[in-house]
Amino acid sequence: MEVTQLKTILNDTIIPEALGETDLTIEDMTDVVTKGQDITNALTAQGHVDNFVKKLINRIGREINWNRPYISAAPNILKDGWTYGSALLKTRADLSDFEINDTWALTAGQNYLDGVFNPPSVEAKLYNKRATMEIDCSFAERQLFESFTNGRALGAFVDMLESRINDTMTVALDSLIMRTINTFIALKFNANNAVVNLLTLYNARFSENLTAANAVTDKNFLRFAAYTILLFRDRVKMMNKQYNMGAVAAHTPLDKQKLVLLSEFAIGADVYLQSDTYHDELVKTGDYYTVPAWQANKSNTWANNSGVKIKYGSDEIEVAGVVGILFDEEACMVCCENRRTLSQYVPKGEFYNNFYKADAEYLVDTNENGIIFIVADT
């Protein structure tokens, strides 16, 4: 163990600063606070032998395995699964047309036994595409025993490895869930179907010239935006043909609605309107999910967090300023999610091969209701 004496730095800087006797000074903490050493470098460095005879190797007294399972942070669009079969068939019947009722205009001698066949109008969609992923990891058996002094420590280390693999899977599946939602956003935007620019509505309604850069911190705009989202949550409950790309009659009850809001927008509404008298009525948009960014978390900028860029078929679609999406639970779905682990023991090398697998079907239905809320300068 390497030992550092603290006399000088305590007497000269730390204590006088803590007591208010001196101003802030630059303190060298290099020999006080350790960042740790990479294990391959630590074995060759000094300071890892005892301070008595200088021949004994310092033993490891405690191990900390960084193991904190990652809980899914993506909006929940998981649906049911099935064991047998492959494809998902989704059918929808159109609203029927009315005919003249002759009951109240009967004519003597008229034949009313025409027996005309009127089949219902039905559409069917077949979904039969699955995405799969796999992580392979080998665990040596005998070799691991040499690195630990008891079974508890060995088990904790292996548990940490498997937890990290599961974290990787969760991050990947969360990302694919977001890409499913992003694809729905891009397709709706590309078709100019049910895209609501909250900033345009606000400026037109109140004769303002507010910009997108300032909107998410403007109390009046946030109040109006929350009010508008509440209106659309109510509107999609009624049968309509406005909010889906197929112009089919559809409705979405409140318990079938999914609302996902960009954190910068949602937290802005919560913080800036918290003390307002009308906060509960205007900000409350029911249950919703928040996401810090739709696609990329690299830079903390409005343009990056609120942007969606998707290629679908031959179309490259870019959407700016997305603050939220309200959609039917069957508009974006992940079905048949199947996470599993298979193992193989290799006796010649005395190690285990573990195959961590996951697959699912990622589905969008543009004939279901969906509304995109954006804040963009026009």
C-alpha positions in Angstrom: 0.0 0.0 0.0 1.2 3.5 -0.9 0.8 5.9 2.0 0.7 9.7 1.6 1.3 12.0 4.6 -1.2 14.9 4.7 0.5 17.2 7.2 1.6 20.0 4.7 -1.6 20.2 2.6 -3.8 20.1 5.7 -1.9 22.7 7.6 -1.2 25.1 4.7 -4.3 25.0 2.6 -7.2 22.7 3.5 -7.8 23.7 7.1 -7.3 27.5 6.6 -9.7 27.4 3.7 -12.3 25.4 5.6 -12.1 27.9 8.5 -12.3 31.0 6.3 -8.8 32.2 7.0 -7.5 32.1 3.4 -9.0 32.5 -0.1 -9.5 29.7 -2.6 -6.1 28.3 -3.8 -5.1 25.6 -6.3 -4.6 22.4 -4.4 -2.7 19.4 -5.7 -4.7 16.3 -4.9 -2.7 13.9 -7.0 -1.1 12.1 -4.1 -4.3 12.2 -1.9 -7.2 11.1 -4.1 -6.6 8.0 -6.2 -8.2 7.3 -9.5 -7.1 3.7 -9.4 -4.7 1.9 -11.8 -5.4 -0.4 -14.6 -4.7 -3.9 -13.2 -2.0 -4.7 -15.9 -0.1 -1.5 -14.9 -0.7 -2.0 -11.2 1.1 -5.3 -11.2 4.4 -3.8 -12.4 4.1 -0.5 -10.4 5.6 0.2 -7.0 3.4 0.6 -4.0 1.9 -2.9 -4.1 4.2 -4.5 -1.6 3.9 -4.4 2.2 5.4 -1.6 4.3 7.2 -3.9 6.7 9.7 -6.2 4.9 8.9 -4.9 1.4 8.6 -8.5 0.1 5.0 -9.4 0.7 2.4 -8.7 -2.0 -0.6 -6.7 -0.9 -3.7 -8.9 -0.9 -7.0 -7.8 -2.3 -9.3 -7.2 0.7 -12.5 -6.5 -1.1 -13.9 -6.6 -4.6 -16.5 -4.3 -6.0 -18.2 -5.7 -9.1 -19.9 -2.8 -10.9 -23.3 -4.5 -11.1 -26.5 -2.3 -11.4 -29.1 -3.8 -13.8 -30.3 -1.3 -16.4 -34.0 -0.9 -16.3 -35.7 -0.2 -19.7 -36.2 3.5 -20.2 -38.1 3.3 -23.5 -41.8 3.8 -23.8 -43.7 0.6 -23.2 -45.1 -0.5 -26.6 -44.7 -4.3 -25.9 -47.7 -6.3 -26.9 -48.5 -10.0 -26.6 -46.6 -12.9 -28.2 -47.4 -16.3 -29.5 -45.6 -19.6 -29.5 -46.7 -21.2 -32.8 -46.9 -19.7 -36.2 -45.0 -16.7 -37.6 -47.1 -14.0 -39.1 -49.5 -11.5 -37.5 -52.7 -10.9 -39.4 -54.6 -7.7 -38.7 -58.0 -7.1 -40.2 -60.3 -4.1 -40.1 -63.9 -3.7 -41.4 -64.9 -0.3 -42.8 -68.0 1.6 -41.7 -71.1 0.5 -43.6 -73.2 2.7 -46.0 -76.8 3.4 -45.3 -79.6 2.4 -47.6 -83.2 3.6 -48.1 -85.6 1.9 -45.6 -88.8 1.0 -47.5 -90.7 0.2 -44.4 -92.4 3.6 -44.4 -93.0 3.8 -48.1 -94.6 0.5 -49.0 -96.4 0.3 -52.4 -99.1 -2.2 -53.2 -97.9 -4.9 -55.6 -94.2 -4.0 -55.2 -91.8 -6.9 -54.8 -89.5 -6.5 -51.8 -87.7 -9.8 -51.9 -84.8 -8.6 -54.0 -82.2 -10.5 -51.9 -79.2 -8.3 -52.9 -75.9 -9.5 -51.6 -74.0 -6.8 -49.7 -70.6 -8.0 -48.5 -68.7 -6.0 -45.8 -65.7 -4.0 -46.7 -62.7 -5.5 -45.0 -59.0 -4.8 -45.3 -56.2 -7.1 -44.0 -52.5 -6.5 -43.3 -50.0 -9.3 -42.9 -46.9 -8.6 -40.7 -44.2 -11.2 -41.0 -40.7 -9.7 -40.4 -38.6 -10.4 -37.4 -35.3 -8.8 -36.2 -32.9 -10.8 -34.2 -29.6 -10.2 -32.3 -27.1 -12.3 -30.5 -24.2 -11.8 -28.0 -21.7 -14.6 -27.6 -19.5 -14.8 -24.4 -17.3 -17.6 -23.2 -16.7 -18.3 -19.5 -13.6 -20.3 -18.6 -14.1 -22.7 -15.7 -10.8 -23.7 -14.1 -9.0 -20.4 -14.9 -11.6 -18.4 -13.0 -11.0 -20.4 -9.9 -7.4 -19.1 -9.8 -8.5 -15.5 -9.5 -10.8 -15.7 -6.5 -10.5 -17.0 -3.0 -14.0 -18.3 -2.5 -17.2 -19.2 -4.4 -19.1 -16.1 -3.4 -16.5 -13.8 -5.0 -16.5 -15.9 -8.1 -20.3 -16.0 -8.4 -20.4 -12.2 -7.9 -18.0 -11.7 -10.8 -19.9 -14.0 -13.2 -23.2 -12.3 -12.1 -21.6 -8.9 -13.0 -20.6 -10.2 -16.4 -24.1 -11.6 -17.2 -25.8 -8.4 -15.8 -23.7 -6.3 -18.2 -24.6 -8.5 -21.1 -28.3 -8.1 -20.2 -27.7 -4.3 -19.9 -26.4 -4.4 -23.5 -29.5 -6.2 -24.7 -31.8 -3.8 -22.9 -30.1 -0.8 -24.4 -30.4 -2.4 -27.9 -34.0 -3.3 -27.4 -34.8 0.2 -26.1 -33.2 1.7 -29.1 -35.2 -0.5 -31.4 -38.4 0.5 -29.6 -37.5 4.2 -30.2 -36.6 3.5 -33.9 -40.1 2.0 -34.3 -41.7 5.1 -32.9 -39.3 7.3 -34.9 -40.3 5.4 -38.1 -44.0 6.1 -37.4 -43.1 9.8 -36.8 -41.2 10.0 -40.1 -43.9 8.3 -42.2 -46.6 10.6 -40.8 -44.4 13.6 -41.4 -43.6 12.6 -44.9 -47.3 12.1 -45.7 -48.1 15.4 -44.0 -50.7 13.6 -41.9 -51.7 14.9 -38.5 -48.6 16.9 -37.9 -49.4 19.8 -35.5 -46.9 22.6 -35.3 -47.7 24.0 -31.8 -45.5 27.1 -32.4 -47.4 28.0 -35.6 -50.7 27.6 -33.9 -49.6 29.7 -30.9 -48.2 32.6 -33.0 -51.3 32.7 -35.2 -53.6 32.5 -32.3 -52.0 35.3 -30.3 -50.3 37.3 -33.0 -46.8 36.6 -31.6 -43.4 36.0 -33.2 -42.0 33.5 -30.8 -39.2 31.3 -32.1 -38.6 27.6 -31.5 -35.4 28.3 -29.6 -37.3 30.3 -26.9 -40.6 28.4 -26.9 -39.9 25.6 -24.4 -39.1 28.2 -21.7 -42.0 30.5 -22.4 -44.8 30.1 -19.9 -47.6 31.3 -22.2 -46.5 29.0 -25.0 -46.1 26.0 -22.7 -49.6 26.6 -21.3 -51.0 26.8 -24.8 -49.1 23.6 -25.9 -50.4 21.6 -22.9 -53.9 22.8 -23.6 -53.6 21.8 -27.3 -52.3 18.3 -26.5 -55.2 17.8 -24.1 -57.6 18.8 -26.9 -56.2 16.2 -29.2 -56.3 13.5 -26.5 -60.0 14.2 -26.4 -60.5 14.5 -30.2 -59.0 11.1 -31.1 -61.6 9.4 -28.8 -64.2 10.3 -31.4 -64.5 8.3 -34.6 -62.6 10.2 -37.3 -60.6 9.8 -40.5 -58.2 12.8 -40.0 -55.5 11.3 -37.8 -54.4 8.2 -39.8 -52.8 7.9 -43.2 -55.3 5.5 -44.7 -58.3 7.8 -44.1 -60.1 5.0 -42.4 -62.7 5.6 -39.7 -60.9 5.0 -36.4 -61.0 6.0 -32.8 -58.7 5.7 -29.8 -60.2 5.5 -26.3 -58.1 7.1 -23.6 -56.9 3.7 -22.2 -55.6 2.8 -25.7 -53.6 6.1 -26.1 -49.8 6.3 -25.8 -48.3 9.8 -25.3 -44.5 10.3 -25.5 -43.0 13.7 -24.8 -39.5 15.1 -25.2 -38.1 15.7 -21.7 -37.0 19.2 -22.6 -40.6 20.1 -23.4 -42.3 18.0 -20.6 -40.0 19.2 -17.8 -40.2 22.8 -19.1 -44.0 22.6 -18.8 -43.7 21.1 -15.3 -41.1 23.6 -14.0 -42.3 26.9 -15.6 -46.0 26.3 -14.9 -45.6 24.7 -11.5 -46.7 27.8 -9.5 -49.4 28.8 -12.0 -53.0 28.7 -10.8 -54.0 26.7 -13.9 -51.1 24.3 -13.8 -53.2 21.2 -12.9 -55.7 21.8 -15.7 -53.4 22.9 -18.5 -50.3 20.8 -17.9 -51.9 17.6 -16.9 -51.9 15.5 -20.1 -52.7 12.2 -18.5 -50.2 9.3 -18.3 -47.2 9.8 -20.6 -43.6 8.8 -21.2 -40.7 11.1 -21.5 -37.5 10.6 -23.6 -34.4 12.8 -23.4 -33.9 12.5 -27.2 -35.7 10.7 -29.9 -32.7 9.3 -31.6 -29.2 10.6 -30.5 -28.0 11.4 -27.0 -24.5 12.7 -28.0 -25.0 16.4 -27.7 -27.3 18.3 -25.4 -28.8 20.7 -28.0 -32.4 21.3 -29.0 -31.8 20.5 -32.6 -30.2 17.1 -31.7 -32.6 16.0 -29.1 -35.8 17.0 -31.0 -34.6 15.6 -34.4 -35.6 12.4 -36.2 -33.7 11.1 -39.3 -35.0 7.9 -40.8 -34.6 6.3 -44.2 -37.5 4.1 -45.2 -37.5 2.5 -48.6 -36.2 5.1 -51.0 -37.2 8.1 -48.8 -34.8 9.9 -46.5 -36.9 11.7 -44.0 -35.8 14.4 -41.6 -38.1 15.9 -38.9 -37.0 18.8 -36.7 -38.5 20.0 -33.5 -40.5 17.0 -32.4 -41.8 17.5 -28.9 -44.3 14.7 -28.7 -46.3 12.0 -30.3 -49.8 10.8 -29.4 -50.7 7.4 -30.9 -53.0 4.4 -30.7 -51.3 1.5 -28.9 -51.7 -0.6 -32.1 -50.0 2.0 -34.2 -46.6 1.2 -32.8 -46.0 -2.3 -31.4 -43.3 -4.7 -30.4 -44.6 -8.3 -30.6 -43.2 -11.7 -29.7 -40.2 -10.3 -27.8 -38.1 -13.4 -27.0 -35.0 -13.1 -24.9 -33.2 -16.3 -24.2 -29.8 -17.8 -23.3 -28.4 -21.0 -24.6 -25.2 -22.6 -23.3 -22.6 -25.1 -24.6 -19.9 -26.8 -22.6 -16.6 -27.4 -24.4 -14.9 -30.2 -22.4 -11.6 -30.0 -24.4 -11.0 -26.4 -23.3 -13.1 -26.6 -20.1 -15.1 -23.5 -20.9 -18.7 -22.6 -21.5 -20.0 -20.8 -24.6 -23.1 -18.7 -23.8 -25.3 -17.4 -26.5 -27.5 -14.5 -25.4 -30.3 -14.0 -28.0 -33.3 -11.7 -28.5 -35.7 -11.2 -31.3 -39.0 -9.4 -31.8 -41.3 -8.0 -34.5 -41.3 -4.2 -34.7 -44.6 -3.1 -36.3 -46.3 0.2 -37.3 -49.8 0.6 -38.6 -50.3 3.9 -40.3 -54.1 3.3 -40.4 -54.2 3.8 -36.7 -54.5 7.2 -35.1 -51.3 9.2 -34.5 -50.6 12.9 -34.0 -47.1 14.4 -34.2 -46.5 17.6 -32.2 -43.6 19.7 -33.3 -42.2 23.1 -32.4 -40.5 24.5 -35.5 -40.0 27.8 -37.2 -41.7 28.1 -40.5 
